[in-house]
Amino acid sequence: TDAAQFPPTHGTSSPATAKEPGIVAILDTETLASSNTIHPLTTFATPLGCSFLSFSPSSLALFTASTKGDVQTVWDLLRIQHTHSSPLQMTLAQNDSSGPLVRQVAQFSRMTVARIVDVVWTAPQGERLAMVTERGTIHLLEWHRVLLGPPTRLRCRS
């Protein structure tokens, strides 16, 4: 295949290195500049390491790929949307391998090792995504937004 047929990707071409299970920390970049200390909104472990991350268009879901690229996971970030970071959340995250506000909602696996270089989500909900590998293959993954639960409904009383 001709490399010019595919759009440029955001992945690096350096070889993957074997690492311990990955720790993902989500930070609020708007408050980062005004604070002397870093307080992540949440922190959680990815059991098979992490070689690639991608936020959904709404930023309410996160795609991670394992160190080998053979296992892909979608995480629900809905519960951290309206919370404020605090040192307590960081303490809870260290004692809980899945983090206090993040849950796994989908997992996909492949039979071969893959180096993921780009991920594109459908907009606006992000219930489908395309994963591009270093070899130029495209894998389509679909997960059901229903797993996140129904949206919060507000009731007006008259």
FENNOR-V865081 format. One record per backbone hydrogen bond with DSSP energy under -1.0 kcal/mol. NH is the residue of the N-H (numbers start at 1). CO is the residue of the C=O. Records with the same first field share a line. If there is no record, write none. Layout:
NH->CO  CO
This chain:
5->2
6->3
11->117
24->44
26->42
41->26
44->24
45->97
46->22
49->46
51->65
54->63
56->61
59->56
62->75
63->54
64->73
65->52
66->71
67->48
72->108
73->64
74->106
75->62
76->103
77->60
80->77
81->78
90->86
91->87
92->88
93->89
94->90
95->91
96->92
99->96
103->76
105->74
106->74
108->72
110->70
114->68
117->132
118->132
120->130
122->128
129->141
130->120
131->139
132->118
133->137
134->115
136->133
139->131
141->129
143->127
147->144
148->145
149->146
